[in-house]
Amino acid sequence: MQMMFQIFRCQFRFRRLCLGKFVENKFVCREVKYTMSTKISLEGCDTFVVLPPLTSGGVIFGKNSDRPRTEVQEIVYFPEKTYSSGETVKCTYIEIEQAEKTQSVILSKPIWMWGAEMGANGSGVVIGNEAVFTKVEDSAEKKLLGMDLVRLGLERSTNAAEALDVITQLLEKHGQGGPCTEDTDMTYHNSFLIADSSEAWVLETAGPLWVAQRVTDGFCNISNNLTITTKIDKMSDAVKTYATDNNLWNGEGEFNWTETFIDGTSCDRQQKGRDLLTEATAASEFSVDDMFKILRNKESGICMTLDSSGSVTASSQVSLLFGDRPCVHWFTGTPDPSMSVFKPFVFTPSVKISHHTVAQDGEKEHNLYKLHKMALTSKPSVVQQLKDMEATCTEESTTFIKNFTDNSVLSELDELFKDCVETEVKFYK
């Protein structure tokens, strides 16, 4: 309970600074502007997971979602829900059968689509996806998007292995296809990193084909390339048949997924991410803060900044996963993590999020995005002040969760994310 009070004192300091006068510190953020560009490049997104014994506790997941710079992501929460037999759900493009019951989920999603780039559910499952390009032709026909599959996997699973089954079964039944951005006809296939408190799965697809690799310790990361070679733990029945029928593999020797289906070269950013993970896990004390630093790393290209020439990191997520206590999920909800603030969310029976991260009907920007955009030029030093508070709150909230017991009061975290967002809004105003 003492740690809980420290968290809320931290939040109070946020509010006090917002409502009172404060002295500008000497640090001045570099001035950046939200720019408009017609150049579209979705050669982006990086997803990471680090498992014990390399962490300071729990499984740590992170993702940067790189999207067209004119596209905004909202942070939305949907409670669990029970449905009647025969009901359907309208995804981004197509309607499919609804599950009897869906999990509560928090999602970081482009405003225009039904699906999500990344998110978590109330059972401690997290998923992020990447665009990949393979020798199987992309489909312009409107089917399920990879982002739809992220959301469906979260809504319909209680662990990572179950999420893998949900996604692959829906992929084989309905296929993937259709424009992946609102204003272009760009299409691509998807890879996924799915994790819970005990394991992770890398899932890579080529049209309706797929292979999966299980990860139970160490770390892994995915970018815009295929990574699974001969160590395949699960695969669709049609993979090898397709490969031989289309002269991609002669059917002899050990089957290599990447060698057979990759279209293009390896992703330099994926290797740089792996190098960063290797360095950061050397002492086997990898932390949430270490994941923040990787997602904010500009030299590697993992953090696609507001002044970059192509895509921008539209939103970021970091999650700390436990099997015997609540999980914590941090989201920015604003672009460029080097200029944004991670805010914690914990699933509770009566959790609330802020309306500032959800776009109003017909709008393409939510209020937090608008205020963040203006503050980067009008109040650049505020970003550093918020980051200082982010560090304190992250440390205290992480410690609280690690020390969580049956006597801890989870309801005290009902408005944690909401309070942090609304404090950030006050700073920007």
N, C-alpha and C positions, 0 to 999 in steps of 0.2 A: 504493500500500500504506500510506503514511503516513496518508492520509485514512481508510483503513479502521480503523487503530489508533485514530484520534481518535473514530470512531463507537463503538468498543467501550469506549473509556475513558469516553465519555458514558454508556453503559449501565452501566459499573461504578460510576460516581458515583450512578446511580439505585439500584443494589443496596446500596451503602454507606450511603446515606441511609435506605434501608428497614430495614437490619439494625441500624444503630447509633442513637444518640440524635441528634436534630436540634432546633434552636431554632425555634420557631414564629415566622414573620415577622409583621409588623404588618398585612399585608393579610388581611382576613377576607371571604370570599365571602358574598354575601347568602344567607340561609338559604332553601332551597327544599325542597319536599316532593314526593314522587311521590304524586299524588292520583288517586283513582278518579273517573271521570265516566261518566255514561250518555249524555252528549251526543256524537254522532259527527259529525264534519265532515271530509271528505277533500278539502276545497278547499285543498290544500296540495301541497308538493313544488316544488322549483325546481332546474333543471339548467342548467349553464353550460359553455361551452368558449371558450378563448382560443387563437388560433393565431399563429404568427410572421407578420409581424414585430413583433407587439405584446408578445411575451413576452421574458423574459430568457434563453430557451432552451427548445425543445421545445413541445409542445402541452399545455395545462393544462386539465383537466376537473374539474368539481365538481358534487356533488349533495347536497341535503338531502332525505331521505325523511321526509315528514310522514304520520303514521299515527295511529290511535286510541291514546290514551295508555295503555291497558291492554295494548297489543300490543308484544312484544319482538322485536328483530331480532338474529339470530346472524350471526357471520362464519364462513363455512365454506369449505373448500378441497376441490376434487375434482381428482385427477390426470387426465391424458389417458387415454383407454381405447379399445380396439378391440372391436367387437361383431360377432357373426355375422349373416349375412343373415337377414332375417325377424324379428329381435328387435324388441320394442316398449319404450316407456318410459311409465310412468304419471306424467303431469303432475299438477297440483293436482286436476283433476276428471276428465279424460279420458285415455285411452291412445292414443298415436300411434306411428307407425313410428320406430324408432331409427336414428340415423345410423351409418354404418360405423365412424366414428372421431369421438371428441369431444375438444375441446381441454381443457387444464387450465384451471380457472377458480377465482377467489376471488369470493365472493358475499356481499352483505349482504341477508338475506332474513328476512321474518317467519317465526317458528318453525313456524307451522301450515301453511304452504303449500310446494309444491315449487318454485315460481318465486322470482324475486329482484327486489327493487326496483332494484338497481344492482349493478355488478360489473365484472370485467375478466377477460381471458383471457391465456394465455401468449404469444399473438401480438401483444399490445399493443392489443387492441380493448377499448373501454369503452362501456357503455350505461346510460342511466337513462331512466325513463319517468315520465309525468305522467297524471293523470286529466283527461280533457276531456269536454265535454258538447256534443252535436251534435243536429241535426234528425233524424238517424237514430236510431230507438228503441233504447235499451239492451236487451240480451237477458238475461233471467233464466235461460235455458237454459244448463246447464253445458257450456262449451266451453273454449277456452284463455283464461287470464287474460293481461292485458298483462304481468304479472310472469313468467308462463311463457315468453312470447315474448322477454323480456329474457334469461332463462337459455338458451333454445334458440338465440338469436342469438349468444351468447357461446360456447356449446359447439360450434357448427357453422361458425364463420367464422375466417378468417385476416386479414381486413381489414374496414374499415367498410363498403365497398360490398357485400362478400359478406354481411355481417351484415344489411344492408338487404334483400338478396334473400331470405335465409333467413326473416326475419320476415314479409315480405310474401307469400311463397309459402305459408307455414304459415297466415297469416291468411286468405288466400283459400280455402285448402283446408279448414280446420277451423273458422274463425270465432272470434270472441271473445265471452265471456259467462260469466255466473255470478256469485255473490256475491263481492265483492272484499275483504270483511272476514270474520273468523271468526264474529262474533256478530250480524251484521246481513245484510239482503238487498240492500244497496247495490250497484249495478252502474254501470259507466261504460266509456267508450271510452278509448283511450290515444294519447298522442303520445310520441315517443322522440327522444332525442339520442344519436347513435351517432358515435364518433370513433376515429381511430387517429392515427398520428404525422404523417400528411400531409393529412388532410381530416376533415370532419364532415358528417353528414347529419341533417337534421331530418325526421322521419317523423311524419305526422299521419293519424289514422284516424277513420272513422265506420262502425261495423260492419265489413263486409268491404272497404269502400272505403278508399283511401289515396292520399296525394300525398307527394312527397318533394322536398326542396330541398338542394342541395349547397353546402357552405361550405368554401372553401379558404384564406381569410385573415380577419383581423379577429376578431370574436367574435360569439357569439349565445347566447341563453338562452331557455328555455321554461318556462312555468308551466301553469296550468289553463285555457288558452285556445288557440284556433287562431291561428297566426301567419303561415302561408303564404297569400299572396294570389294574384298573377298569375305570379310567378316560380316555375314548377313544372318541375323537371328530370325527374321521373318520376311516373307516376300509374297507377292501375289502370284497365283498359279500361272498367270499368263506371261510372266517376265521372260523366261528362257525361250518359250515358244515364239514370242514376238521377236526376240533377238535373232533366232536362227531363221525364221521365216523372212526377215527383212535384211538378211546378210550382214548383221551387226556382230554376230558371234558364230563360230563354226561348230559349236557344241562340244568342243574338245577341251580338256584341261579344266582348271578351276575357273568358275565364272566370276568376272570382275565387273560389277555394276557401273562404276564410274568410267572405267576404260571403254565399256560397251556403249554407254548412253550419253556421255558428256558431249556437249556441242560448244566448242570454244576452249579456251585455256583456263587454267586454275585462277582463283581469285586471290590477288595479292593481299587484299584486306583481311581475308580469312587467316592467312599465315601470320600477319602482323598481330591479329587478335590472339592467336595461339601463343606467340612470343610474349605478349603482355601477360597472359595467364600464367605462363611458365615462370616468369619473373615474380609475379605477385603471389604465387602459391609456394614459393621456395621454402618459406619458413613454416608452412602448414598452418597459417593463421589468417587465411583469406577472410575478409570481412565485407559487410555491405558497403562501407566506405571505399574499399578497393574496387568494388564493382562500379560505384559512381565514377571513380577516376578513369576506369577503362572506357566507360561510355562517353566520358568527356574528353577522351584523347583525340586531339586534332591531327597530330603528326601522322598517325596511322591511317587517317581517313575515316575512322570509325565514327567520330563526331563530325557530322556534316553541318558546318556552320551556316549562319544566315547569309554570310557573304561568299559562300561557295558558288561555283559556276553551274552546278547541276542541281541535284535534289538537296533537300535539307532534312535533318533529323527532326521530324514533326512532333514526336513525343517519345518518352523513354519510360521504361519500367524496370524496377529491381524488386525481387521478392526474396524473403527469408522464410524457408519452409521447415516446419517441424511436424512430427507425427503425433506428439503427445502434448501439444500446447498450441495456442493460436499462431497463425502465420501472419507476417506483415508484408504489405505490398506498397511500394512507393511509386508514384506516378508524377510526371511533370505536367502533362497536358498542354505544354507550350513548346515551341521549337527551339532547337539548339541547346542541349543539356549544359553546355559550358556557360550559357546565359540564362538558365532556367533553374527552378527549385524543385527538388523531390519532396513530395508530401506523402505521409504514411496513411495507409488504410488497413483496418482490421475488420474482418467479418464478425459482426455481433448480431444477436437476435433483433435488435432495433436500430441497426446502423443507418446513418444518414450521410448523404454527400451533398455538396453545394450545387445550387442551380447555376453558379458561375462557370462551371465546366461543361454545361449542356447547352447546346445552341437552341434558341427559340425557333418555333416553326417558321420555315421559309428562310431562315438566316444561314449563312455559311461560316459564321464566326461566333464563338461563345464569348461571354464577357471577359473571362480571364485572359483569353487570347488578345482581345482588343486592348485591354489595359496594359498587358505585358508589352505589346508592340509599341505603344506610346511611351512607356516608361524607359525603354532601352535608349531612347534618344533624349527624353526630357529629364529623366532621373537615373542616370546610369549607375550612380553609386549605391542606389537602393538594392541592386542585384547582389552586390557583395555583402551588404548587411543581412539580406535574406539568407545567403549561403552560410554566413556565420551562425545564424539561428538554426538553419537546417542541420549543421554539424552537431550542435548541442542536442537538438530534439532527436536526431537519429541515434546518437549514442544512448540517450536516456530511454527512448522507446525500445530499442534493441535489448538493453539490459533488463528492462521490465519484462519483456516477453521471455527472455532466457531464464528469468527467475520466477516465472509464472507458476502458481500452485493452485490447488483446489480452493484455497481461501481468497484468491485474487478475484476482484470484481470486474468481469469483462464489460459490463454495461458502461463503465466509466470511459470506454473507448468508442462509444456510440457515435460521437461527433468529432472524433480526432481529425479525420480528413477534412470534414466540413470546416472546422475551426482553422486549420492551417491554410486552406484555400481562401477563406474570408479575411484572414490576417494578411495574406499576400495581396489581396485586392485593396485593402486599406493602405498598405504601403505604396502601391502604385498610384492611388488617388492623391 
